[in-house]
Amino acid sequence: MNRKLRVAAGLLREKGPRGLLTVVCSRMWVAAQVWLRGARRTITIDGCQFYLGDLPNNRMKLALQKGLYEGPERAAVLKHIRPTWGVVELGACIGVVSCVTNKLLRNPRAHVVIELNPMAVPHLIANRQRNKCSFKVLNCALAYDANQVSLSPHLEFWGNFLHQAGTRPPVSVPVTQLERILNDEGFDEFAVICDVEGQEIELLKHEMETLRKASLIIMELHPHMIGEENSEMILSALAQEGFQVERQSANIVVFTNVPRKPVAAARESAAVASSCPLIRGDGTAMNLASPRLQ
């Protein structure tokens, strides 16, 4: 109750009485829809089962009930992930994409997922067990220049990010990097699934040499968090490294690694990537064009 009062007080300060009323009505409407659909039932998505009863987030429950949760990511995984690859998944939340991915792999142990929020990890592990999956779970942050980071976890852990002001006391979380995971696992061919709520820009700045070895990258971009310019630079930088955009849905982009091309062809690939619309926070599209990652 104290937490709810603090949240309400924060909304009142930020949005005023009318804004607070709008948020409360919206949440009540979502809660009513969840209850009508069965708030504590087990649902099946892409052949995997997920229990709703202990999830704290009604928006997440409703998206799961409707089969919409991480829909573009799941579609990309089902279409593009090859059974013989290893997979590194950066940002797993409760493990919906993780379970769907793991079922595709010939060696289901060749799959490592990291999740920043320690409050989400028990749900992630429970879903792994429920679906008889074998991916490795690391409660780590994707970060650089430190051995640990301080995180204020959010109870409603959909979309948690590293520098947010959460609702729980700060905790220390160990860090890892893509290169470290690959060195530990020794994958010959691998795909990267990346949904790290803005840290994708840091991944490219620090680990482009490692990303270059990936056969496939499925990445969610967050222009509302890292800015449109940085989102543009990510697409251009990957295009210049020989990655080709195979699919884009909303802010989910699929890059396949193609053989290095002559300069003229590489410029053409970058131009194609730059023409892909990326969705702003207000839902409008923007065209991407940028020379390189700074």
Buried (B, 14 or more C-beta within 10 A) or exposed (E): EEEEEEBEEEBBEEEEEEEBEEBEEEEEEBBEBBEEBEBEEEBEBBEBEBBBEEBBBBBBBBBBBEEEBBBBBBBBBEEBBEEEBBBBBBBBBBBBBBBBBBBBBEEBEBBBBBBBBBBBBEBBBBBBEBBEBEBBBBBBBBBBEEEEBEBBBBBBBBBBBBEBEBBBEEBEBEBBBBBBBBEEBEBEBBBBBBBBBBBBBBBBBBBBEBBEBBBBBBBBBBBBBBEBEBBBBBBBBBBBBBBBBBBBEBBBBBBBBEEEEEEEEBEEBBEEBBEBEBBBEEEEEBEBBBEEBE
